[in-house]
Amino acid sequence: QHDSAHLSSSPPGPYQQNAYVMKPEDKLKQPPILPPHLLQVLLNKDTGISCDPTLLPEPNHVMLNHLYALSIKDGVMVLSATHRYKKKYVTTLLYKPI
C-alpha cells in the first residue's frame, strides 16, 4: 500500500535558487531553423484570375495562430494573423506606417 501523502507532482531532483549562467558555447549556437510550412505566408498566395481577389485561399492548419510580418514596402509594415472560428477563418491585418 502506497502512502499518497508523500507523493509530489514535482519532478525528483535538487531545486536551487541560483540564476542560470549562460555558457560560452551557448552563445555560438544559431537559432533553430524555421519549419518550411511556416514560410508559406497566406497573404503571398496567388488567388488566381477566376477567384475573388478579396478572398484568401483556405489556410493550412499550421498557419493558424501565428503572427506574420511582410517585408516593409513603401514605408508600410504589414502584420497578419489567421484564426479559425468553427468552419470559418478570419485573417486580421495591421498596417503600420514606418
PyRosetta script that sets phi, psi and omega in degrees:
from pyrosetta import init, pose_from_sequence

init()
pose = pose_from_sequence("QHDSAHLSSSPPGPYQQNAYVMKPEDKLKQPPILPPHLLQVLLNKDTGISCDPTLLPEPNHVMLNHLYALSIKDGVMVLSATHRYKKKYVTTLLYKPI")
pose.set_psi(1, 133.5)
pose.set_omega(1, -178.3)
pose.set_phi(2, -95.0)
pose.set_psi(2, 141.1)
pose.set_omega(2, 176.3)
pose.set_phi(3, -93.3)
pose.set_psi(3, 106.0)
pose.set_omega(3, -175.3)
pose.set_phi(4, -71.5)
pose.set_psi(4, -11.6)
pose.set_omega(4, 179.4)
pose.set_phi(5, -68.7)
pose.set_psi(5, -24.4)
pose.set_omega(5, -178.0)
pose.set_phi(6, -95.4)
pose.set_psi(6, -1.8)
pose.set_omega(6, -179.7)
pose.set_phi(7, -86.3)
pose.set_psi(7, 143.4)
pose.set_omega(7, -179.7)
pose.set_phi(8, -127.3)
pose.set_psi(8, 150.5)
pose.set_omega(8, 176.4)
pose.set_phi(9, -84.2)
pose.set_psi(9, -7.5)
pose.set_omega(9, 178.5)
pose.set_phi(10, -79.5)
pose.set_psi(10, 145.4)
pose.set_omega(10, 175.8)
pose.set_phi(11, -63.2)
pose.set_psi(11, 148.9)
pose.set_omega(11, 179.0)
pose.set_phi(12, -72.0)
pose.set_psi(12, 156.9)
pose.set_omega(12, 177.3)
pose.set_phi(13, 128.3)
pose.set_psi(13, 170.8)
pose.set_omega(13, -178.1)
pose.set_phi(14, -76.3)
pose.set_psi(14, 147.7)
pose.set_omega(14, 175.6)
pose.set_phi(15, -121.6)
pose.set_psi(15, 136.4)
pose.set_omega(15, -176.7)
pose.set_phi(16, -132.4)
pose.set_psi(16, 165.4)
pose.set_omega(16, 177.5)
pose.set_phi(17, -102.6)
pose.set_psi(17, 8.4)
pose.set_omega(17, -177.7)
pose.set_phi(18, -71.5)
pose.set_psi(18, 140.8)
pose.set_omega(18, 177.2)
pose.set_phi(19, -72.5)
pose.set_psi(19, 151.7)
pose.set_omega(19, 177.8)
pose.set_phi(20, -70.7)
pose.set_psi(20, 131.1)
pose.set_omega(20, 178.0)
pose.set_phi(21, -110.1)
pose.set_psi(21, 122.7)
pose.set_omega(21, -178.9)
pose.set_phi(22, -75.1)
pose.set_psi(22, 130.8)
pose.set_omega(22, 178.8)
pose.set_phi(23, -81.4)
pose.set_psi(23, 152.3)
pose.set_omega(23, 179.8)
pose.set_phi(24, -58.0)
pose.set_psi(24, -35.2)
pose.set_omega(24, -179.3)
pose.set_phi(25, -71.1)
pose.set_psi(25, -21.2)
pose.set_omega(25, 176.8)
pose.set_phi(26, -68.8)
pose.set_psi(26, -30.1)
pose.set_omega(26, -179.1)
pose.set_phi(27, -69.6)
pose.set_psi(27, -24.5)
pose.set_omega(27, -177.3)
pose.set_phi(28, -83.6)
pose.set_psi(28, -12.3)
pose.set_omega(28, -178.0)
pose.set_phi(29, -71.9)
pose.set_psi(29, 139.9)
pose.set_omega(29, 176.4)
pose.set_phi(30, -82.9)
pose.set_psi(30, 155.2)
pose.set_omega(30, 175.1)
pose.set_phi(31, -65.4)
pose.set_psi(31, 157.3)
pose.set_omega(31, -179.5)
pose.set_phi(32, -63.0)
pose.set_psi(32, 149.8)
pose.set_omega(32, 179.8)
pose.set_phi(33, -72.7)
pose.set_psi(33, 137.1)
pose.set_omega(33, 179.3)
pose.set_phi(34, -67.7)
pose.set_psi(34, 130.6)
pose.set_omega(34, 178.0)
pose.set_phi(35, -58.9)
pose.set_psi(35, 140.5)
pose.set_omega(35, -173.8)
pose.set_phi(36, -61.6)
pose.set_psi(36, -30.0)
pose.set_omega(36, -178.5)
pose.set_phi(37, -70.2)
pose.set_psi(37, -18.4)
pose.set_omega(37, 176.1)
pose.set_phi(38, -83.0)
pose.set_psi(38, -8.3)
pose.set_omega(38, 175.8)
pose.set_phi(39, -80.7)
pose.set_psi(39, -10.7)
pose.set_omega(39, 179.8)
pose.set_phi(40, -85.2)
pose.set_psi(40, 87.5)
pose.set_omega(40, -178.4)
pose.set_phi(41, -77.7)
pose.set_psi(41, 126.2)
pose.set_omega(41, -176.1)
pose.set_phi(42, -59.4)
pose.set_psi(42, -35.7)
pose.set_omega(42, -177.7)
pose.set_phi(43, -72.6)
pose.set_psi(43, -17.2)
pose.set_omega(43, 179.4)
pose.set_phi(44, -91.9)
pose.set_psi(44, -2.0)
pose.set_omega(44, -179.0)
pose.set_phi(45, -74.3)
pose.set_psi(45, 143.9)
pose.set_omega(45, 177.1)
pose.set_phi(46, -82.5)
pose.set_psi(46, 128.8)
pose.set_omega(46, -179.0)
pose.set_phi(47, -84.3)
pose.set_psi(47, -15.5)
pose.set_omega(47, -179.5)
pose.set_phi(48, 86.1)
pose.set_psi(48, 165.1)
pose.set_omega(48, -176.2)
pose.set_phi(49, -75.8)
pose.set_psi(49, -38.3)
pose.set_omega(49, -174.5)
pose.set_phi(50, -77.5)
pose.set_psi(50, -13.1)
pose.set_omega(50, -177.2)
pose.set_phi(51, -89.9)
pose.set_psi(51, 155.9)
pose.set_omega(51, 173.1)
pose.set_phi(52, -69.5)
pose.set_psi(52, 122.7)
pose.set_omega(52, -176.1)
pose.set_phi(53, -66.4)
pose.set_psi(53, -14.5)
pose.set_omega(53, 178.4)
pose.set_phi(54, -85.2)
pose.set_psi(54, -9.0)
pose.set_omega(54, 179.1)
pose.set_phi(55, -101.6)
pose.set_psi(55, 132.0)
pose.set_omega(55, 177.3)
pose.set_phi(56, -92.4)
pose.set_psi(56, 154.8)
pose.set_omega(56, 175.1)
pose.set_phi(57, -65.6)
pose.set_psi(57, 158.4)
pose.set_omega(57, -179.5)
pose.set_phi(58, -63.7)
pose.set_psi(58, 129.5)
pose.set_omega(58, -176.7)
pose.set_phi(59, -76.2)
pose.set_psi(59, 152.1)
pose.set_omega(59, 172.1)
pose.set_phi(60, -70.6)
pose.set_psi(60, 149.3)
pose.set_omega(60, -176.7)
pose.set_phi(61, -60.6)
pose.set_psi(61, -25.8)
pose.set_omega(61, -179.8)
pose.set_phi(62, -78.4)
pose.set_psi(62, -12.6)
pose.set_omega(62, 178.4)
pose.set_phi(63, -82.3)
pose.set_psi(63, -12.7)
pose.set_omega(63, -175.7)
pose.set_phi(64, -74.5)
pose.set_psi(64, 147.2)
pose.set_omega(64, 174.4)
pose.set_phi(65, 61.3)
pose.set_psi(65, 29.9)
pose.set_omega(65, 173.3)
pose.set_phi(66, -118.3)
pose.set_psi(66, 147.4)
pose.set_omega(66, 176.3)
pose.set_phi(67, -93.9)
pose.set_psi(67, 125.3)
pose.set_omega(67, 179.0)
pose.set_phi(68, -112.2)
pose.set_psi(68, 139.5)
pose.set_omega(68, 176.5)
pose.set_phi(69, -121.1)
pose.set_psi(69, 122.3)
pose.set_omega(69, 176.7)
pose.set_phi(70, -83.5)
pose.set_psi(70, 162.2)
pose.set_omega(70, 178.5)
pose.set_phi(71, -62.2)
pose.set_psi(71, 144.0)
pose.set_omega(71, 178.8)
pose.set_phi(72, -68.5)
pose.set_psi(72, 125.9)
pose.set_omega(72, -178.4)
pose.set_phi(73, -135.1)
pose.set_psi(73, 131.1)
pose.set_omega(73, -179.5)
pose.set_phi(74, 55.3)
pose.set_psi(74, 35.7)
pose.set_omega(74, 177.3)
pose.set_phi(75, 73.5)
pose.set_psi(75, 18.3)
pose.set_omega(75, -179.8)
pose.set_phi(76, -126.3)
pose.set_psi(76, 130.5)
pose.set_omega(76, 174.8)
pose.set_phi(77, -102.0)
pose.set_psi(77, 137.6)
pose.set_omega(77, -179.4)
pose.set_phi(78, -118.2)
pose.set_psi(78, 126.2)
pose.set_omega(78, 174.5)
pose.set_phi(79, -113.5)
pose.set_psi(79, 144.8)
pose.set_omega(79, 178.2)
pose.set_phi(80, -142.9)
pose.set_psi(80, 153.7)
pose.set_omega(80, 174.6)
pose.set_phi(81, -147.5)
pose.set_psi(81, 137.6)
pose.set_omega(81, 179.9)
pose.set_phi(82, -115.1)
pose.set_psi(82, 132.5)
pose.set_omega(82, 179.4)
pose.set_phi(83, -127.4)
pose.set_psi(83, 156.1)
pose.set_omega(83, 178.1)
pose.set_phi(84, -111.0)
pose.set_psi(84, 136.8)
pose.set_omega(84, 172.5)
pose.set_phi(85, -129.0)
pose.set_psi(85, 109.4)
pose.set_omega(85, -174.9)
pose.set_phi(86, 56.0)
pose.set_psi(86, -114.1)
pose.set_omega(86, -179.2)
pose.set_phi(87, -104.9)
pose.set_psi(87, 9.5)
pose.set_omega(87, -179.5)
pose.set_phi(88, -108.0)
pose.set_psi(88, 153.5)
pose.set_omega(88, 177.2)
pose.set_phi(89, -118.0)
pose.set_psi(89, 136.8)
pose.set_omega(89, 179.6)
pose.set_phi(90, -122.6)
pose.set_psi(90, 123.0)
pose.set_omega(90, 177.0)
pose.set_phi(91, -109.8)
pose.set_psi(91, 123.8)
pose.set_omega(91, 179.6)
pose.set_phi(92, -105.0)
pose.set_psi(92, 132.9)
pose.set_omega(92, 179.3)
pose.set_phi(93, -114.8)
pose.set_psi(93, 141.8)
pose.set_omega(93, 175.0)
pose.set_phi(94, -125.5)
pose.set_psi(94, 119.6)
pose.set_omega(94, 178.5)
pose.set_phi(95, -102.7)
pose.set_psi(95, 124.0)
pose.set_omega(95, -177.8)
pose.set_phi(96, -127.4)
pose.set_psi(96, 115.0)
pose.set_omega(96, 174.9)
pose.set_phi(97, -67.1)
pose.set_psi(97, 136.0)
pose.set_omega(97, -179.7)
pose.set_phi(98, -105.1)
pose.dump_pdb("model.pdb")
